[in-house]
Amino acid sequence: MKIELPAQKTLVHEATLPIRWGDMDAMGHVNNASYFRYMETVRIDWLMSIGFQANPAGEGPVIANAFCNFYRQFEYPGTILIKLYLSDAGRSSVDTWLTMEKADQPGDICAAGGATMVWVNFPQQRSIALPDWVREMVNR
């Protein structure tokens, strides 16, 4: 099953990540599980870049689902340019979308994925209203 990224989305962050030797598998290309780690890293990098600090005694995002479409493989050595987008802010959730391309081949998408982030109160382990600042970023 292939999930397409929506046309209506807001770019909120870009980052480059090096491909590490250990990201590859026995077939000589980046292992599929590494793509999910790349997406996680960029989501956390975005949150930190806007001043959000994770607090297990407070509130923050958790991932409700995640997916990745693989179009072309990455290999070591290399650098990946990842763009993070937001869309569809709900009561307690927002959809995140990511595109991944080789930094030296901009515009040629090698993989694309996403995840639904749900805002929760960690001590209560319950969803809560999405913060206004996240909603504002979606509606830019």
Backbone bond lengths (Angstrom), bond angles and torsions (degrees), N, CA, C in turn:
res aa  C-N    CA-C-N  psi(-1)  N-CA   C-N-CA  omega(-1)  CA-C   N-CA-C  phi
1 M - - - 1.441 - - 1.525 108.29 -
2 K 1.305 116.03 134.97 1.460 122.14 179.83 1.522 108.76 -115.16
3 I 1.327 117.19 128.03 1.457 122.78 177.37 1.525 107.67 -105.00
4 E 1.315 115.95 124.46 1.461 120.79 -179.51 1.518 110.80 -86.64
5 L 1.325 117.00 145.53 1.447 121.57 174.11 1.528 109.01 -74.55
6 P 1.323 117.40 142.19 1.461 119.50 -177.92 1.524 112.02 -72.94
7 A 1.316 115.77 153.90 1.468 120.37 176.86 1.526 110.49 -70.10
8 Q 1.333 116.53 -36.82 1.465 121.53 -178.64 1.528 109.62 -91.77
9 K 1.325 115.50 103.41 1.458 121.62 178.42 1.520 107.65 -155.39
10 T 1.325 116.63 157.21 1.459 121.71 -176.45 1.526 110.22 -113.35
11 L 1.326 116.96 121.40 1.462 121.35 176.59 1.528 108.55 -69.38
12 V 1.347 116.78 124.49 1.464 120.34 -179.08 1.529 113.42 -120.19
13 H 1.335 117.34 -15.61 1.467 117.91 -175.95 1.529 110.41 -163.67
14 E 1.334 115.68 147.86 1.467 122.75 171.43 1.516 108.23 -132.87
15 A 1.312 116.21 145.38 1.463 120.64 177.97 1.520 109.08 -151.44
16 T 1.321 115.85 154.52 1.462 120.93 172.42 1.520 108.25 -113.65
17 L 1.308 114.69 141.42 1.463 121.75 178.34 1.520 109.17 -129.81
18 P 1.324 116.79 137.85 1.465 118.52 175.68 1.527 110.42 -76.70
19 I 1.309 115.88 144.69 1.459 119.92 171.09 1.526 106.60 -81.53
20 R 1.323 115.64 124.50 1.462 120.54 -179.34 1.533 109.86 -93.88
21 W 1.308 115.77 150.51 1.462 120.92 178.27 1.531 110.35 -53.32
22 G 1.326 116.20 -41.97 1.463 120.98 -178.06 1.520 114.34 -70.26
23 D 1.336 118.32 -8.49 1.468 121.29 177.24 1.525 111.88 -76.48
24 M 1.327 116.50 -16.43 1.466 120.21 -175.71 1.523 110.94 -84.23
25 D 1.321 115.33 159.09 1.458 120.90 175.55 1.524 109.84 -110.26
26 A 1.294 117.08 -172.71 1.465 121.78 -176.74 1.526 112.56 -64.43
27 M 1.320 117.77 -18.10 1.465 121.24 -179.65 1.531 112.02 -85.81
28 G 1.338 117.74 -2.75 1.457 121.22 175.53 1.519 114.91 85.88
29 H 1.324 117.00 14.18 1.470 119.60 174.75 1.526 108.70 -130.96
30 V 1.323 115.95 167.07 1.454 120.52 -177.40 1.531 109.33 -61.68
31 N 1.326 115.05 130.05 1.457 121.87 179.61 1.522 110.20 -64.98
32 N 1.324 117.37 142.74 1.467 121.61 -177.39 1.526 112.68 -55.25
33 A 1.316 118.35 -37.08 1.465 120.60 -179.05 1.530 111.63 -63.47
34 S 1.323 117.77 -28.28 1.468 120.87 -179.65 1.528 111.80 -64.30
35 Y 1.309 117.96 -31.19 1.466 121.28 179.56 1.533 110.63 -60.94
36 F 1.329 116.10 -37.94 1.465 120.06 178.47 1.532 110.76 -68.60
37 R 1.315 116.77 -34.66 1.470 120.66 175.58 1.526 109.81 -66.94
38 Y 1.326 117.83 -40.28 1.469 121.01 176.79 1.533 110.22 -59.78
39 M 1.342 116.62 -46.25 1.459 119.96 -179.48 1.523 111.21 -62.83
40 E 1.315 116.49 -42.37 1.464 121.10 177.82 1.532 110.63 -60.91
41 T 1.313 116.62 -45.38 1.462 121.51 -179.48 1.516 111.38 -59.00
42 V 1.326 117.26 -43.14 1.465 120.78 -178.14 1.529 111.01 -71.26
43 R 1.338 118.10 -37.73 1.470 119.20 175.90 1.526 110.66 -61.48
44 I 1.325 117.25 -44.43 1.469 121.06 179.07 1.527 110.10 -66.62
45 D 1.325 117.37 -41.30 1.470 121.34 177.84 1.532 110.32 -59.05
46 W 1.328 116.96 -42.24 1.469 120.83 177.89 1.525 110.46 -61.89
47 L 1.337 117.01 -49.87 1.463 119.83 -178.73 1.530 111.29 -59.30
48 M 1.309 117.02 -42.55 1.466 120.17 178.78 1.529 111.20 -66.57
49 S 1.345 117.09 -35.93 1.464 120.40 -177.69 1.532 112.22 -67.30
50 I 1.330 117.31 -22.52 1.458 120.26 178.42 1.526 111.86 -101.39
51 G 1.330 116.31 9.71 1.460 120.81 173.76 1.518 115.97 90.77
52 F 1.335 118.20 6.45 1.461 119.88 178.22 1.527 109.33 -78.33
53 Q 1.308 116.29 131.00 1.458 122.08 177.21 1.528 109.21 -116.13
54 A 1.307 116.42 127.89 1.464 120.38 177.24 1.524 109.52 -64.58
55 N 1.330 115.45 138.49 1.457 120.99 -179.32 1.524 108.17 -142.40
56 P 1.329 118.17 101.69 1.467 120.42 -178.25 1.532 113.36 -60.12
57 A 1.335 117.75 -18.22 1.464 120.83 177.75 1.523 111.55 -92.01
58 G 1.341 117.54 1.21 1.461 121.52 -176.30 1.509 112.23 -122.01
59 E 1.332 114.64 -123.71 1.457 120.35 -178.07 1.515 110.41 -135.21
60 G 1.327 115.77 162.43 1.450 120.48 178.64 1.511 110.93 170.05
61 P 1.328 116.58 -173.70 1.467 120.45 -175.23 1.523 112.89 -89.81
62 V 1.327 114.02 148.39 1.462 122.54 167.02 1.529 106.70 -128.65
63 I 1.291 116.56 156.37 1.465 121.70 -179.57 1.524 108.93 -91.40
64 A 1.340 115.79 125.58 1.460 121.32 179.96 1.532 111.47 -91.94
65 N 1.337 117.11 -29.02 1.463 122.02 177.03 1.517 107.79 -161.33
66 A 1.303 116.50 162.85 1.467 121.13 178.75 1.522 109.02 -153.93
67 F 1.334 114.98 151.13 1.464 119.82 178.14 1.520 108.69 -150.17
68 C 1.332 115.65 163.87 1.453 121.17 174.78 1.531 109.05 -150.81
69 N 1.337 115.18 133.93 1.462 122.40 172.46 1.523 107.23 -102.31
70 F 1.321 117.08 128.96 1.457 122.07 -178.14 1.528 109.03 -105.34
71 Y 1.336 116.98 121.37 1.455 121.46 -178.28 1.530 112.36 -108.06
72 R 1.333 116.69 -46.65 1.471 122.28 177.50 1.513 107.88 -139.11
73 Q 1.311 115.94 148.17 1.461 119.16 -176.24 1.531 112.52 -81.16
74 F 1.323 114.25 153.75 1.459 122.87 170.11 1.515 108.02 -102.96
75 E 1.334 115.92 147.68 1.460 120.60 175.63 1.523 109.00 -134.57
76 Y 1.330 115.36 157.81 1.459 122.53 173.19 1.529 108.10 -81.85
77 P 1.312 120.45 141.69 1.463 127.93 -6.28 1.526 109.86 -83.72
78 G 1.305 115.57 159.27 1.453 120.27 177.44 1.512 111.23 173.55
79 T 1.305 114.03 172.02 1.462 121.71 178.08 1.518 107.54 -131.41
80 I 1.328 115.76 136.89 1.455 122.15 -178.18 1.523 109.20 -107.05
81 L 1.332 117.06 132.27 1.456 123.10 171.41 1.521 106.91 -97.34
82 I 1.334 115.80 121.90 1.460 120.85 -178.59 1.524 108.62 -118.75
83 K 1.331 115.16 130.72 1.463 121.45 177.56 1.528 108.23 -112.64
84 L 1.336 115.56 133.60 1.455 122.60 -178.33 1.521 109.86 -111.60
85 Y 1.315 115.75 129.56 1.457 123.47 -179.32 1.526 109.33 -123.10
86 L 1.333 116.36 156.63 1.459 122.80 173.79 1.519 109.50 -121.92
87 S 1.340 116.07 152.01 1.468 121.01 172.42 1.519 108.94 -160.73
88 D 1.302 114.34 169.34 1.468 122.93 169.07 1.526 114.28 51.39
89 A 1.324 115.90 60.75 1.458 119.70 175.29 1.520 109.01 -70.09
90 G 1.324 115.67 125.93 1.463 121.39 176.56 1.515 110.25 -105.82
91 R 1.304 117.07 -161.54 1.458 120.56 179.26 1.524 111.38 -61.32
92 S 1.335 116.41 -46.79 1.463 120.31 -176.65 1.527 112.92 -129.05
93 S 1.324 117.32 5.79 1.464 119.61 -174.79 1.518 112.34 -134.40
94 V 1.325 113.98 162.46 1.460 121.65 174.21 1.527 107.08 -145.89
95 D 1.317 116.12 142.89 1.461 120.56 178.10 1.520 109.52 -89.29
96 T 1.322 116.04 134.49 1.456 122.21 175.01 1.521 107.46 -111.22
97 W 1.340 115.60 144.10 1.459 122.59 -178.35 1.516 107.34 -133.53
98 L 1.308 117.48 140.06 1.457 120.64 -179.04 1.519 110.30 -134.94
99 T 1.330 114.70 139.51 1.460 120.23 171.56 1.518 107.74 -115.61
100 M 1.335 116.02 145.75 1.459 121.84 -178.52 1.521 109.10 -128.70
101 E 1.316 115.31 128.12 1.458 121.14 179.34 1.525 109.22 -139.52
102 K 1.316 116.33 158.39 1.461 119.97 174.50 1.516 107.71 -68.60
103 A 1.323 117.12 130.56 1.462 121.05 -176.30 1.524 111.67 -58.77
104 D 1.338 117.46 -30.87 1.460 119.99 -179.55 1.533 112.81 -88.93
105 Q 1.344 116.95 4.56 1.465 122.46 176.29 1.533 109.17 -135.86
106 P 1.336 116.88 61.62 1.469 119.42 -175.92 1.521 112.72 -59.30
107 G 1.323 114.44 143.05 1.455 120.88 178.51 1.513 114.51 91.17
108 D 1.314 118.04 -13.45 1.461 122.45 179.70 1.533 107.87 -98.19
109 I 1.323 116.90 94.34 1.461 121.99 -175.21 1.525 110.20 -70.96
110 C 1.322 116.10 122.66 1.467 121.89 178.80 1.524 112.16 -95.35
111 A 1.334 116.19 -27.65 1.459 121.25 177.92 1.524 108.01 -156.24
112 A 1.323 115.04 153.32 1.464 120.86 177.09 1.521 107.62 -146.51
113 G 1.313 114.93 140.89 1.453 118.71 -178.32 1.506 111.73 -154.73
114 G 1.303 114.23 -169.66 1.448 118.61 179.81 1.501 111.82 -173.64
115 A 1.321 113.97 176.73 1.453 121.76 178.62 1.517 108.71 -159.15
116 T 1.310 115.79 149.43 1.453 121.14 171.93 1.519 107.97 -94.03
117 M 1.348 115.38 122.73 1.463 120.84 175.73 1.523 108.37 -97.67
118 V 1.316 116.68 128.30 1.451 122.79 176.10 1.523 107.69 -110.03
119 W 1.329 116.38 130.57 1.461 121.09 179.64 1.515 107.97 -83.63
120 V 1.346 116.79 129.29 1.462 120.82 -175.91 1.523 111.31 -132.33
121 N 1.315 113.98 156.63 1.458 122.76 166.63 1.525 103.90 -91.17
122 F 1.344 116.67 112.54 1.463 120.07 -173.55 1.530 113.59 -64.41
123 P 1.344 119.91 -46.95 1.468 118.48 -179.69 1.532 112.41 -61.17
124 Q 1.323 117.42 -37.49 1.468 120.90 -179.43 1.525 112.57 -84.76
125 Q 1.339 116.61 -15.50 1.464 122.75 -177.56 1.527 111.23 52.85
126 R 1.359 114.10 48.41 1.457 121.23 179.90 1.516 109.51 -136.22
127 S 1.330 115.33 148.65 1.462 118.71 175.87 1.520 109.26 -70.83
128 I 1.329 114.50 148.51 1.464 121.77 177.57 1.524 107.90 -133.98
129 A 1.320 116.11 172.65 1.462 120.82 -178.38 1.527 110.81 -60.59
130 L 1.321 114.93 137.54 1.459 122.08 175.74 1.532 108.45 -60.43
131 P 1.333 118.84 133.52 1.464 119.80 179.77 1.529 111.64 -60.57
132 D 1.312 115.65 146.25 1.469 120.98 179.83 1.517 112.18 -57.42
133 W 1.348 118.22 -36.04 1.462 120.50 -177.26 1.530 111.07 -65.57
134 V 1.340 117.93 -31.94 1.468 119.89 176.06 1.527 109.11 -70.76
135 R 1.305 116.23 -45.14 1.465 121.57 179.63 1.542 110.48 -59.02
136 E 1.326 116.85 -40.11 1.454 121.02 178.77 1.525 111.93 -64.86
137 M 1.342 117.06 -36.88 1.469 120.33 178.44 1.528 110.57 -65.35
138 V 1.305 117.43 -37.71 1.471 121.23 179.31 1.526 110.39 -64.93
139 N 1.321 115.97 -37.88 1.468 120.90 -172.65 1.520 113.68 -91.61
140 R 1.318 119.14 11.88 1.472 121.43 178.05 1.495 111.29 -60.27
